[in-house]
């Protein structure tokens, strides 16, 4: 399972076509509560229509099959933007801008590109995913042009984070100027939206859930108080029972049972004692790799590992991983 929220469940698997089996993703509405079904159906309708148009353009997953309450789309062999972290990769953002131009030429605006997880980094190219808020415009109206502008502005915000030196003068002007609709939304509707979604326990901007933002820091602080613990990294993963699960990777010379007992009732779904946590050249923990381990998306890790020493660290963690219940067979 890749994701689960009020409006759908998303799962990865294999899909049989006339040309053989392919990697695919299933979105279905089976577990949507009755009171959320009207909105869930509308979001589903938008994605189904957008994928049918954007898939053939090779800028989004192809739509393989669709029914009234499910759809199957192709799998893109890549990782979300917040996992790839393409610092200085000008080619990726050139590809992203071209993909966005193709999408807009087809009369579709995405409307949710502020989220990094909706951009997929695959072999240096950019792909779009999660079209639940997409809108189809039969003509190039004022609202269409405004929506296109906001799509572009959100892309440029990501470019400013990862490749700021590559921003052009025109792109900086776009970043500096929000549309009137956006300014009104941020001053009013966005505050109401945050109040509602936090009350409903929606996910944070990277889709990790309120358990990650509220409970994980307390669990990590408690673990660090144990005398045998060196460092802790907690990541979130989709869990069929709780919606969002927590997975703690702990550098320690203590046993896992001892650490779980030390935590008491406030425990993560999984806790794994590791010899060394993966870190980058600045010594920062590579949580993006740990997230993929927690989700059993092991085939996506290889492109993120840079050195043989790092590969050895990650291989030891993979061999001892605890989340085997939702394992995908590679």
C-alpha positions in Angstrom: 0.0 0.0 0.0 1.4 3.4 -1.0 -1.2 5.7 0.5 -4.5 5.7 2.3 -6.8 8.6 3.2 -10.4 9.5 3.5 -10.9 9.6 -0.3 -9.2 6.5 -1.6 -6.7 3.7 -1.1 -3.6 3.4 -3.4 -1.8 0.1 -3.8 1.1 -1.0 -6.0 1.1 -4.4 -7.7 1.1 -6.1 -11.1 -1.5 -5.8 -13.8 -2.0 -8.2 -16.6 -2.3 -6.7 -20.1 -2.5 -8.3 -23.5 1.3 -7.8 -23.8 2.0 -9.4 -20.4 2.2 -8.2 -16.8 3.3 -4.7 -16.0 3.9 -2.8 -12.7 0.8 -0.8 -11.9 -1.0 1.3 -9.3 -4.6 0.7 -8.2 -6.7 3.5 -6.7 -10.0 2.3 -5.3 -12.8 3.8 -3.2 -13.8 0.6 -1.3 -12.9 2.0 2.1 -14.3 5.5 1.7 -16.8 6.4 4.5 -20.3 7.2 3.3 -20.1 10.8 4.3 -16.9 11.4 2.2 -18.2 9.6 -0.9 -19.6 12.6 -2.8 -16.3 14.4 -2.7 -14.3 11.2 -3.2 -16.3 10.4 -6.4 -15.6 13.9 -7.7 -11.9 13.7 -7.0 -11.9 10.2 -8.7 -13.7 11.5 -11.7 -11.2 14.4 -12.2 -8.2 12.0 -12.0 -9.7 9.5 -14.4 -10.3 12.1 -17.0 -6.9 13.8 -16.6 -5.0 10.5 -16.8 -6.9 9.6 -20.0 -5.5 12.8 -21.6 -2.1 13.2 -19.9 -1.0 9.6 -20.0 -0.6 9.4 -23.8 1.6 12.5 -23.6 4.2 10.6 -21.6 4.2 13.1 -18.8 2.0 11.1 -16.4 1.2 7.4 -15.7 -1.0 5.9 -18.5 -4.6 4.9 -17.6 -4.7 1.1 -18.0 -8.3 0.4 -16.8 -11.1 2.4 -15.1 -14.4 1.6 -13.6 -16.9 3.5 -11.5 -15.0 3.1 -8.2 -11.4 2.1 -9.3 -8.8 2.8 -11.8 -5.5 1.2 -12.7 -2.6 3.4 -13.9 0.9 2.5 -15.0 3.8 2.6 -12.6 6.6 5.2 -13.2 9.9 3.9 -12.1 11.0 6.9 -10.1 10.8 8.6 -6.8 8.9 11.7 -5.5 10.7 15.0 -5.6 11.2 15.2 -1.8 12.9 11.9 -2.0 15.1 12.6 -5.0 16.1 16.1 -3.8 17.6 17.1 -7.2 19.9 19.9 -6.1 21.4 21.7 -9.0 19.7 19.4 -11.6 18.7 22.0 -14.2 17.7 19.3 -16.7 15.0 18.0 -14.4 13.4 21.4 -14.1 13.6 22.0 -17.8 11.8 18.7 -18.3 9.2 19.6 -15.6 8.5 22.9 -17.4 8.1 21.1 -20.7 5.7 18.6 -19.1 3.6 21.3 -17.6 3.4 23.1 -21.0 2.1 19.9 -22.6 -0.5 19.5 -19.9 -1.7 23.0 -20.3 -1.9 22.7 -24.1 -4.2 19.8 -23.6 -6.6 22.0 -21.6 -5.8 20.6 -18.2 -4.5 22.3 -15.1 -3.1 20.2 -12.2 -3.9 22.6 -9.3 -1.9 20.6 -6.7 1.7 21.1 -7.7 2.8 22.7 -4.4 3.2 19.2 -3.0 6.5 17.7 -3.9 5.1 14.2 -3.9 3.1 15.1 -7.0 6.3 15.4 -9.0 8.1 12.2 -9.9 11.8 12.2 -10.6 12.6 9.3 -13.0 16.0 9.0 -14.7 16.4 12.8 -14.7 13.0 13.4 -16.2 9.9 14.9 -14.6 6.5 13.2 -14.5 3.2 14.4 -12.9 1.0 12.3 -10.7 -2.1 12.6 -8.4 -4.6 14.5 -10.6 -7.5 14.5 -8.1 -7.7 18.3 -8.2 -7.1 18.6 -11.9 -9.6 20.7 -14.0 -10.4 20.4 -17.7 -11.1 23.7 -19.5 -12.8 23.5 -22.9 -11.4 27.0 -23.8 -8.6 29.3 -22.7 -10.6 31.3 -20.3 -9.3 33.8 -17.7 -9.6 31.1 -15.0 -7.7 28.7 -17.1 -4.8 31.1 -17.6 -4.8 31.9 -13.9 -4.7 28.2 -13.0 -1.8 27.7 -15.5 0.0 30.6 -13.9 -0.3 29.1 -10.4 0.8 25.6 -11.7 3.9 27.3 -13.0 4.5 29.3 -9.9 4.4 26.2 -7.7 6.9 24.5 -10.0 9.2 27.5 -9.7 9.0 27.3 -5.9 10.5 23.8 -6.1 13.1 25.1 -8.6 14.0 27.9 -6.1 14.6 25.3 -3.4 16.7 22.8 -5.5 18.2 24.9 -8.3 18.0 28.6 -7.3 20.9 29.7 -9.5 19.1 28.5 -12.6 16.1 30.8 -12.1 15.7 33.3 -14.8 14.7 36.9 -14.3 11.2 36.2 -15.7 10.8 33.2 -13.4 11.7 35.4 -10.4 9.0 37.8 -11.4 6.5 34.9 -11.5 7.6 33.8 -8.0 7.2 37.3 -6.6 3.6 37.8 -7.9 0.7 35.7 -6.7 -2.7 35.9 -8.5 -5.5 37.7 -6.7 -7.4 34.5 -6.2 -4.4 33.0 -4.5 -3.9 36.0 -2.2 -7.6 35.9 -1.2 -7.3 32.1 -0.6 -4.3 32.5 1.6 -5.9 35.2 3.6 -9.2 33.4 4.2 -10.0 30.0 2.8 -6.6 28.5 3.5 -6.9 29.1 7.2 -10.3 27.4 7.3 -8.9 24.5 5.2 -6.1 24.0 7.7 -8.5 24.1 10.7 -10.7 21.5 9.1 -8.0 19.1 7.8 -6.1 19.2 11.1 -9.3 18.3 12.9 -9.9 15.4 10.5 -6.3 14.2 10.9 -5.3 14.8 7.3 -1.7 14.4 6.2 0.9 17.1 6.2 2.3 18.7 3.0 4.5 15.7 2.2 1.7 13.1 2.9 3.2 11.7 6.1 0.3 12.3 8.4 -0.3 14.0 11.7 1.1 11.0 13.7 4.4 11.9 12.2 4.2 15.6 13.0 2.7 15.1 16.5 3.8 11.7 17.9 7.1 11.0 16.2 9.1 13.9 17.9 7.9 12.7 21.3 8.9 9.1 20.6 12.3 10.2 19.3 12.9 12.3 22.4 12.0 9.4 24.7 14.3 7.0 22.8 17.2 9.5 22.9 16.8 9.6 26.7 17.8 5.9 26.9 21.5 5.6 27.8 22.2 3.0 25.1 20.8 5.1 22.2 23.1 7.1 20.0 20.6 8.6 17.4 17.1 8.0 16.2 15.3 8.5 12.8 11.5 8.0 12.6 9.7 7.9 9.3 6.1 7.4 8.4 4.6 4.8 6.1 1.1 3.8 4.9 -0.4 1.2 7.2 -3.5 -0.8 6.5 -4.7 -0.8 10.1 -3.9 2.7 11.3 -3.7 4.7 8.0 -0.2 6.1 8.9 2.4 4.0 10.7 5.6 5.0 12.4 8.9 3.2 11.9 11.8 4.0 14.2 15.4 3.3 13.1 17.7 3.4 16.2 21.4 3.5 16.5 21.9 1.7 19.8 23.7 -1.0 21.8 20.4 -2.0 23.5 18.0 -4.8 22.4 14.8 -3.8 20.6 12.6 -5.4 23.3 14.3 -3.3 25.9 13.7 -0.1 23.9 10.1 -0.9 23.3 9.6 -1.6 27.1 11.4 1.8 27.8 8.9 3.5 25.5 5.8 2.2 27.3 2.5 2.5 25.5 3.6 5.3 23.1 5.3 3.0 20.6 5.9 3.1 16.8 4.5 0.2 14.7 8.1 -0.9 14.1 11.4 -0.4 15.8 14.7 -1.6 14.3 18.1 -1.3 16.0 20.8 -0.5 13.4 24.5 -0.4 13.5 24.7 2.9 11.6 22.1 5.2 10.1 22.7 6.3 6.4 24.0 9.9 6.3 25.0 12.3 3.5 28.3 14.2 3.3 27.1 16.8 5.8 26.2 14.1 8.3 22.4 14.5 7.9 20.4 11.3 8.2 19.0 10.2 4.8 15.4 9.8 5.8 14.3 9.4 2.2 16.1 6.1 2.0 14.6 5.0 5.4 11.1 5.9 4.1 11.6 3.6 1.2 12.8 0.8 3.5 9.8 1.3 5.7 7.5 1.0 2.7 9.3 -1.9 1.2 9.9 0.0 -2.0 13.3 -1.5 -2.2 13.7 -1.3 -6.0 13.7 2.6 -5.8 16.6 2.8 -3.4 19.5 1.9 -5.7 19.5 5.2 -7.6 19.7 7.1 -4.3 22.8 5.3 -3.0 26.0 7.1 -4.0 29.0 5.1 -2.5 29.9 1.5 -1.7 30.2 2.4 2.0 26.7 3.8 1.9 25.4 0.8 0.0 26.8 -1.5 2.7 25.0 0.5 5.5 21.7 0.5 3.6 22.0 -3.3 2.8 22.4 -4.1 6.5 19.3 -2.1 7.3 17.3 -3.7 4.5 18.3 -7.2 5.6 16.9 -6.5 9.1 13.8 -4.6 8.2 10.7 -5.2 10.2 7.8 -4.2 8.0 7.3 -7.5 6.1 3.6 -7.6 6.4 3.0 -5.4 3.4 6.0 -6.6 1.4 6.0 -6.3 -2.4 7.8 -9.2 -4.1 10.6 -8.0 -6.4 
